[in-house]
Amino acid sequence: MTSDAYIWIWLPGESEPVVCGRLEPENNTYGFVYGKSYLNRSNAIALDPRELPLEERIFSPSFGETHSVIRDAAPDAWGRRVLMYTIEGKAFSELDYLLLAGRDRIGALDVRPESSGYSGVRTGPSALIEDLLTAAEKVEAGHPLPESLANALLHGSSVGGARPKALLMDENIKWIAKFSSTTDHYPVVRSEYAAMWLAGKCGIAVPDMRLLKIMEKDVLLVKRFDRELSDGHWRRRFLISGLTALQLHETEATLASYPELASFIRRFGDGFSSDTKQLFKRMLFNIFIGNTDDHARNHSFFWDGHYYTLTPAYDICPILRAGQTAHQAMIIGREGRTGTLRNALSEAKQFGLTSEEAKTIGEETAGIIRQHWDEAADLAGLANHGSKLLKQATILSPACFY
């Protein structure tokens, strides 16, 4: 594959992308250099003001093959699986993943081999959700994919996460379609819908959602919050992952910390009080409902070139406990990743909260979950068995309050 890789960016408020720089091969890594024409733009923004300030020089990544903010534009586990499955017999580098990912990738960056004449997202009729579901099932089962289905799935290969999903547009709304997996041993898709709806009841910002039944399979549609339709043109919102905010590599994910994310907001955010309170509430909600997959890539921030702001919450799903104790994917407080209210309260000051304020948020959040879980389960169509199983094993487990 070509070694030429140019970073295109949709600047805030713009509907057409411009080239902001290129990747420079450096042994087994890729440095980044801004284009002179981009640096001369009055509305140019730094991709990452800490690691990639607007300067005319080559920036070498401090870890990994590429800078973390550029890695955010690459496919995650599911997208990489799709690429490896549909393009057989190839050893992929990080650059390959960046170049081969679908163009409608998350955020406001794209990586292309050409430095001019951006051709945009593939045009033509949007893939039917039935075709996307069929394609995802074939990948999971290891069955051959016809070219039409492979192209439809490749279009959404940049979507993050490990579970099967695809991109969909319907009625001028862009969605992420999340599918059931053949490995599910409880109704994961319906459980996620219930949890996300319940998060909204708790005052947590969540995107619009739809729960569908397609070909006798559960499908959750989550509205993309990184896209805006304005005067018939799509605008892309720049965002970074929590991992990038914390300047951590994938191999350092267990070092990610909620209090450190709060510190990041304090230093670089625009709305410390509201965003840190929101982050604290999300942390508590994850503990109370048993979402232990709350890793740093499941948190993100909008970037407008001046300030970072917390995006709506996503990928919140109860996970059945194997025992009484549970550990979150990120550090909670002084007792590390132990998922308890006591541990969460131990670092309340880092979120700009007094002990009493933090306790009140905990009591209110637990109270809303206790009051509305059955309603959430009914709205999600969870059968009595599924709802009771989660309620007995996970939702507001007594272990949360040790």
N, C-alpha and C positions, 0 to 999 in steps of 0.2 A: 504494500500500500504506500501511497505517496507520503513523504514526511512533511509536506506543506500543510500547515494547519493554522487557519486564521480565526480569531475570536470576533464574532459579530455580536453587537449589543443593541437592544431596544432601549434608548435613553428615556428617562421619565417623561411621560406625556407624548411620546412619539409613536407613530404607527409603522414606521419603516426602520429597518436596522442599518447600522453603519459598522464598518470594521474598526475595532478599537486596538487591535494588536495581533501578534502572531506568537506561536509557540516555537521555541528554538531548541533543537536536540542538543543535549549535553550529556554524553555518555549514556547512562540508563535513565536519565530524567529529561524533563522538558522545561526550560526556562521560559520566561515571558517578557516580551518587549512591546511597549505601546508604539503605535504608529505616530509619526510626526504630525500627520494631518489631524489625527484624533486629539493629540495634545494641544493643537492650536484651536480646537473648537471651544466656543464660549460655554457650552453646556456639557462639556466632558465631565464624567465622574470617574473616580477611582474604583476599580473592581473590588479592591480591599484596601482601605486607607492605611492599614497597619503593615500589610505585606507587599502591597502593590500600589504605592502612592503615585501620583501623576508626575513621573520623572522619566527622562530619556536615558534609559539604561536597561541592561538585561537583568531581570530578577530571577534568581535561582530558587527553587522550592527548598524550604528548610527540612522537609521530610516528604517521602512519597515521590511518585513520578511527576506529579504536577501540583500546582498550588491548590489548596483546599477549595477555594472559591470556584476554580475551574472544574475541580473534581465534582462539585455539586451539580454541574451540568451533564455529567456522565450517567449512564444507566446504573441502576442498583442491581440487587441480586436477581429479581425477576427479569429485568430488561437484558441483563447479561446472559441469562439462561436462554432467552428467546434468540438473541444474536448467535450464540454458539450452536443452537439447534437448527436455525434456518440457514446458517452459513457454515456448513460442515467442513472439516478438514483444515481448519485454520487455527493457528495459535494467536490469541488476541493480546495485544499490548494495551496499555491505558489509552494511548493515542487512537488505536483502532476503535475502542469503545466510544471515545468522544466523537470520532468522525462518522461512525456508522449509526449512531443513535438517531431516533426519529427527530425531525426538525421542530416539532411542536413540543419540545422538551420543557421540563419544569423550569420556571424562572425566565430571565430576560437575556440569556446568552445562547448562542449557537456556535458550533465549531464546524467549519467547512474548509475544503481544500482550495477554494477559490477566494481571491481577495476583492473581487468585483462582480457585479451582476448577480446579486443574490436572487435566487429563483423562488424563494419562499416555500411555505409548506405545500406539500403535494396537493394539487387541486383534484377536483372530481367528486363524485358522490361520496358522502360519508359511509363508512362501512356499517353494515347492519349489526346490531348488538348480538343477534343470533350467530352471525359469522364470527364475531370476535370471541364469543363464548365457545363456539366449536373449536376455533383455533387454539385457544388456551387449553382446552381439554386434551387436544391432540398432543400438544407439547408436554403436558403432564404425563400422558400415557405413553409417550415415545413413539407416536404414530406419524407417518409421513404427512406433510402439509402441502396441499396444492398451492401454486404460486400466488393465487389471489388471496388466500387466507394468510400466507406468510407475509405478504406486503401489508395487509391490514394490521397484523400484529406488530410488525416492525415499526409501523408508524407511531405506535405508543411505547416503543421499547425503552424510552428514556424515563419512564415513570419509576419512582423509587419503590422500595420494599421488596419483600421476598415472596409475597403471595401473588397468584395470577390476577392480572388486571389489564386494562387497555384504555385507550382514549376514545372518546365519543363526542360527537356534536349533534345536538338535537334542539330544534327551535331556537337557533342562535344562542344556545347555551353550551359551553364546553364542560364536559363531565369526565371524571375518572370513574370507569366502571370496574368494580371489584367483584370477583367471582368466588364461588365456593371452591375448595380444593378437594381432591380425592383423598387427602390425608386427614380431613376434618373428622374429629370424633364427637363433635357437638356442633350446633348450628352457629358457626363463627360469624357469618355475614349478618344474620339476624341479631346476634348478640352485639355486634359492632353498632348496628343501627340503634338498638336500645340504649347502649352506652352513650352514643353521641347525642341522642335526643335528651337523655337525662343530664348530660353535661350542659346542654343549653338551659335546662331548667335551673341549674345551679349557678347560672350567670357566666358560664364559660362561652366565649365566642366560638361558634362552630359554623361551617358552611352549610348551605342548603343541601338536602339529601332526598333521595327517592329510593324506596325499597321495592324491587320488582321480582316477579316470578317469570323466568324465561326458560322455555324448554324444560319445565319442572325443576329448574335450578334457581337458587337465590342469587340475586344480583343487587348490589348496592351502588347507586350513582351518587357521587360526591361532586358538587359544583366546584370548579377550579377557581381559586381566589387569586391566582397569579395572572388572570386574563380579564381584560375589560373591553367591552364593545362600545366604541364611541364614533358616532357619525358613519357607521358602516365599516369601520376599520378596527381591527383587533390591536390592542396595546398590551404589552407584556410587562409585568411587574417584576423587578429584580428582587430576588430573595436569596438568602444564604441559610445553610443548615446550622443547627445548634453546634454541630461538630466544628464547623468553620468558625463560628463565633468564639468558641473556646480554644481555637488554634490547636486542635488535636488531630492526629492521624487515625485512620480506621483501627489500627492495632492498639490505640490508646483509649478506645471507647469506654472502657470501664472506669477511666479516670474522670469522665464527664460528671459534672456536678450541678445540681439545681442552684445552690447558693452562688456558684461561679457564674451561671447564666444571669442571675440577678445582678451580680457585680458588673457584668458586661453591659446590661441595660443601664446601670447607674452611670457608667463611663461614656457610653456611646448612644444611648437611647433618647427618645423625645417623648417623655411621659413616664418617668421612673415610677412614680407612685401607682399609676393605673396598671402598667405592664407588669411590675413585680408582684402586685397583688393578684393579678390574673395568673401569673406563673405559679405563685404559691397555691392558689386554688386548684390549678390543674394538677400540681404535684399531689395534693391531698386527695383529689378525686381519683387519680390513678391508684393510689394506695387503697382507698376505700372500696373500689370496684374490682381490684385485682388485676389491673393492667400493668403487668411487669415487663412489657415490651416498650417502655417509654424511653428508649435510647435517644441519643442526641440528634440523630437524623429525623426523629419524629417530633422535633421542635424546629421552628424556623423564624426568620426575621425578614421583613421587608427592608430594602435599602434604597433610599432616594438620592444618594450622593451627599446627604447632610447628616441624617439620623437613621438609626435602626428602630423599627417598631415590630412588636410581636404579631405574627400572623394568626389567623384563626387556628384552633386546635384540629388535629386530624389523627387518624390511626389509633383511636382509643377503643379498646376492646377487652372485655373481661377474659381472663385466662384461668382455666380451672386450676385450683391449688392441688398439689400432690400431697401437701401436709399442712400443718397449721401456720408455720412461718413462711414468709415470702421476702424476696429481695427485689428491689426495683433495678432497672437497668442503669440508672444513674445514682450518684451519691445524693443522699437526702439531707443528712446532718452529721452530728458528731458520732453517730453509730454507723457511719458508712451508708450502705445501700439497704439496710434493714427497713422494711416497709411498715413503719408504725407511726402513729400520730405523735408519740413522744419524740421520736427521732426528727420528725418534720418540724416540730415546735422548737427544737434545740437551736436552730439557726434562723429564727424568725427575724432577728434584727437585720440580717443580710438582705431581707426583702423589704426593709423599711417599715416593719411592723413591730408593735409592742407585743409582749407576751399575751396580754389580754385580747388585743385585736386578732392575733393569730388563733387563739383558742376559740374566739367567737366565729371566725371563718370556718374552723374545723367543725364546730357544733352545728352551724347552719348547713354546711355542705352534707354532713352525715345525716342531718334531719331530713333534708330534701330527698336524698337517696332512699332513706327508709320509707318516706311517705309516697314516693312516686315510682319505685322500682317495678311494682306489679303493673302499673299503668304503662311504663316503658316496655315491659315484656309483652303486654297485650298488643300494643301498637306495632311491635316488631313481629307479631305472629309467632312468638315462642310458645311451643306446646307446654303444657303444664310440667311435663317431665324436665324439659330444658330449663325452664324458668326456675323450678324448684332446685334443680341440680346446681345452678349458678348461685342461687340465693343461699343454699346450705353450705356450699364449699368455698364461695368466693366473695360475694357481695357483702360488705360490712362484716367480714370475718372477725370474730372476737380477737384474733391475733393482732389486728390493726390497732387495737386499743391497749395492748400490753404496756 
